[in-house]
Amino acid sequence: MDEQHKQKELEEEKMVNDAFQKLLDTYLASKHRKKIEIITKAFNFAKQAHKGVRRRSGEPYIMHPLAVAQIVCQEIGLGSTSICSALLHDVVEDTDYTVEDISNIFGPKIAQIVDGLTKISGGIFGDRASSQAENFKKLLLTMSEDIRVILIKMADRLHNMRTLGSMLPNKQYKIAGETLYIYAPLANRLGLNRIKSELEDLSFKYEHPETYKEITDKLQATHLERRSVFEDFITPIKERLDEMGFKYRIEDRIKTPYSIWNKMQTKHVTFEEIYDILAVRIIFTPIVPQEELNECFDIYVSMCKIYKSHPDRLRDWISHPKANGYQALHTTLMSNHGEWIEVQIRSERMNDVAEHGFAAHWKYKDGGGSEDEGELDKWLHTIKEILDDPQPDAMDFLDTIKLNLFASEIFVFTPKGEIKTMPQNSTALDFAFTIHTFLGSHCIGAKVNHKLVPLSHTLQSGDQVEIITSKNQHVTESWLNFATTAKAKSKITAILRKEQRLAQKAGEEMVNEFLTEADLEVSTINVEKICKFHELQTKEELYMAIGNKKIVLGEADLDMLREKAQSGANWKRYLTFPFAGGKSKKEEKKAEKNKKPATKEIDRKKTIELTEDDIQESYIIADCCKPIPGDHVLGFIDDDNRIVIHKRQCPVAARLKSSYGNRILAAKWNTHKKLYFPVNLHLEGIDGVGVLNSITEIISRQMNVNIHRLSFETNDGIFNGDIQLYVHDVEDVTTISRNLKKIEQIKSVSRVEK
């Protein structure tokens, strides 16, 4: 036994040393200064600190910091400071060493980064993570100190996602959910394109394993066919580039399983109906470095001479880089096979920035390691503004941040011709707040391209916008309906809150004055009596209503107060108020009927089984996504300790996974076609005689399914229809859809949530 144990120790030692040697080899092959000693010192220190500790998968813990350091070096392209910080990132949290110890041994810079990483690591995988939003808030605060903190955090999250298989299913859903909701958009905003794609794919793989396998199998099956199209398409392009004297490489870029699935969901199409799975990327070395941008356009012009280009699909990210620094020229060309193929033209430098994001900018700076100052600083500044006025609710905070994380950009001009980058779908009101808070809070309208438009007007790229203001204008709550940027929403909310506080204060003073003048005691009891008299729940509501002049105190209030103060005759009439709860007997009965029993004590580590009896008695089917047997689902323990069943891809569930991950339960169906569930199908096709009859024939007679609701409309020979049916499970829906598609006039059948 001892011999076996010794052998295992030697094997593990070799595995650890091989991983470290691979890290050193990768680092030595990079362009960074060769600081081998400090990296070796950090490795030995971390190895000693984590000695004897193992990960859930069973391997020595040091393999995790080594893997994170490898990602930091190889996939993000950072140098020795970041590699050392990655090796040490769990030391302070998991061992007895302090940040001061790290500072004394490795210097203040590494200590600062490790400290930043320690602040945001607490409880992401444990039960301590009651609200992931709080961790995220810390993460954003540490970003502004040193951007490397978030880049190393990305590497840490990527490795945790790569090894997610060893976690329990409910933890897998939680971690995959918050990765998709927070970390993938963050990677996108930082320009870490490859990492963003892998995080999305891994989240998708763990949340929808069957669908993920289906799509990857189909991609594999169509690989040779795509390769043939690619080779055929690039042959004349290669000849032209050779003639022009470029040093280049041409890659095929295949859409990721997650982005294919996402498109299938949003566009309601099948895998076979997605035509842009293949894209072509031309990466070249400029002949004259100073002419890099012009050479991109030269290549584009020469491509258009070979293939016909799509007039509406030229995307110039060269003259106007994306906010994450991305630069490239995108065009769509018609292949000889009659398919549109997207072609991306970028230089080696642009490609480096596209893959490694802001980390790559440092390489091309004259100073050699200075941080990129441009768009990242602007973005960090926006985040700081949001953090200065945080939303009271964790969910609101996450949503506010997300507004600015994932948004595509448009370019808008001020009256003086200054260019402003805004998220897509921004309105004139958003633009006003982008310029200045005062301008936003007093704007009454705008001129877009010299035409008068309302504040709710949606801006387009290239618009020139002039804001019109008035001193008499005040922020109103309705503005929140058409403000789309995080900055505008947070500023409007802050102004409204400030006004509410002022109105409350004024209202309180007016109530006190009213009671004093009437020789009545300024007491909580009297204030509560006035509240009830005006049918308000809290004194704050009363103060605000009075402060906003919605309620004016008068004789009726005095009569009520004096009558109650002097006479006991009516005491019974008022005594009933606190106990009635404001609901009629009929309403109380209805509420009791709808309320499901509180959940019994549940083992959160186990997968709950959804049987016919449980669905009717113990669980609530979420109304937002209406899951049915066969859908991938999860459970969520709500505030009343009841379990609500959501689809795993439901947007509401995505938010819950991110903020209340420790309340998520793994769930699976165990039903036997006894219960019926409502589903909505959307049909599109060519109108013709007897189509409706054919549809009802298939559903009612052949399938013996009950149609609950049916609505159809036709326009210029095209029909759109919505049908609500009662079915047992997803299998029923698939069979019905397949049979409906056999009707010649029907072109698409999709399940929708309504």
Phi, psi and omega in degrees: 000315178300321180298317180297316181299317179298316180299317180297318179300317180296319179297317180293319178301317179295317180300316180295312181295323178296319180296320179292320179298321178297320178298314179298318180298318179296317181295316181295332180278352182273177182273000184285159176296144191271085180260071185294321188301311185292327178292317179297319180297316180296320179297311182297322180295312181295320181299316180293317183296322183265012185303132177085350181268142180236154174279171179301330181286347178104347182277159179304141186300327183302339180296332179290306176303324178297317180295320179296316178298322179298317178296315180303318183282308189279316189263336177254337174082028180271169187259201191297321181301314181290322180297314178298316180298321179295318179295328185260004194296338180254000186297312184293321183286321190258352181230184183277356181288149181249172177298325179298319178300315180298318181297317181295324185271320188245359178096161187294328185294310179296320180299320180297318180292316179298320178299315178300318180291325179293320181301324186260000184270338189308113168078014181294326181254000183251183179286352180290343185280064181293325177224106180298335180300324180295318176299319182295322179298316178298319182300317180291324178295320181287334178304318186291341177283312180204116184300337180296335178302311184287328179293320177291323178300321178299317179296319179298313179296321181297316180293321177297324178289324180293335182248025185291341183302335183275356181273163175289152184305317182295327176290323179300314181297317181299310184291318178297321181296312181290332177296315181291325186278326186243305192285322179296313176299324180294317177299321178298316183291332179272002177080012180274074191298313183295319180293318177305311182297319182291321178298317179298314182296318180293321177299314180299318182299320182276332180277326183226067187302320183293314181296320179301314180296319179303312183291317180295324177296318180293322177298318179296317183294330182261007185301310184297320179298316179295320181299319180296316178299316181299309181300316180297319184291321188273347183305305180294332179294317179301314181302316182294317180294324176298316179300321183284349175085021181275147168264123190207170167218148180240125182243151170263134180248117182262134177305139182285155178307320181296315183291329175295312181297319180301317180292321178299322180288312186285324182265356182054052179236164177271170178306317183294339183270000179269118189260349184253037178294325181260133170226157183244136181240122176257118180244120186234158173262123183300140176290316175240110185310322182292341182260018185309312183293316180297323181294328174302313181291327176300317180295318180301313181299318181293328177294319182293341177280337180272312183237155178284131182264153177281123187296332185262005188241029173272123178243113182263089176268011180271308179291325180236085181300153175294166182297337179269012176092356184296131175230134175183165175247120180252131174222160179240123185244149179273119182281170178293345179270003180080023179246143173281129179235127178283135177240127178252126181248122180208152178279171179301321179296314180298322180294320178300315179294321180296323183276320187253357176063220187295336178299324182289331180302323184300324182298326187263005176281146181298323183286350179084328179214012181281152185284146178294132188266341194290250189297327182299316180298320179299317182294316178299324179296318178299316181297319179300319180298319180293320181291331178295333180231066188295150178291146181294331183256136183301321181295316179301320181299313180299317181295320180299315179296316184298329178308321183264350183282312193259357189293139171282155186260151166236162181244123184236147183252144173280169178303333180271004177090006178285138184268137178236134176268126181232154173293153177301152181069014176294150180253174178301324179297317177301317181299317180301316180289333177296321181289306183194145180298320180298317180298318180294314186286346180244012185278143180244348180177187181209159170250118177251119185052042176071011177249137182289129179224157177285170181298333183278359184298128179278130184274151177245157177301135178095352180293145171254126190238131175237127183267135178254130184239165174213138180295334182278351183286140177230151178295136176238159182298330182297339180299331180296340180288332181236010169276131183245337183275154181300319183296312181298314182298315182292323179291317180298314180300318181296317181295316180298319180296320180296316180295323178297318180298318180295318180296319179298316181297315180297318180298318180298317179298320181293321178295314180300317180296317182298315181291319181298314181296332181269010182057036176249151183291135175278089185228163179300322182298314181294320179296318179296324178298318179295320178304309183295322180300324180262011177057046176246151186278317187234160179292331178299317178299319180298311181301319182293316180298321179288317179299327179271007178066021177280335175234134175242120181289138183207206185301319182301321178295318181295317179302314181298314183293317183289321180300316183286329182286324188264328188244138177266002187298325186257015188299327182295325183299322183274336184295335183287342186304306185298334187268339184287334178066010175074011182239144175285163178302321182297316180295320180297319178298317181297316180298319180296321181295320183283340186281122178280156179296149177297149184293140173289165179305129188234144177274106187292343182278344183265154176279126179278143179259131182262099179261170181304315182294316182297318183299321182281331188252320191251337188242158177246128176277122184300133182283339184289328184232351175044062180293151175231162180308133183107334175286148174286123187230169172215165177253149176228127179276113185277184185296336179267014179064030175254153181262121178256132182263122179242155166293147182295329182267006180298133181303323180295317179298323179300319180291320181295320179299325184284325187255333182231050186302330183282357176259003182276137178239141173286140182219149174215152182280146171216063183250161186229048175054044176255323182265156176250142180233143179282138171226153178247129175248139175248127182244142174226146179179192181267129182290147179189168181294131173083005181297312182299319180298317179298320182296309182295326178302311182295313186289309187281312188276306184291314185269345181057043182252141182278122176273124182268319182213146184216126174217132181227144171219147181240149180211117180051044175084358178251137177245149173235132181224147175235129180233132171254126183238164171247120185231168178277319187195183182298326180301319177300315181299316181299316181296314180299314181299316181298317180292323179294324181293344178287341175290125189304319186285342184277125183259333178207144176228124179221148177273132182231156174264135179231000000 
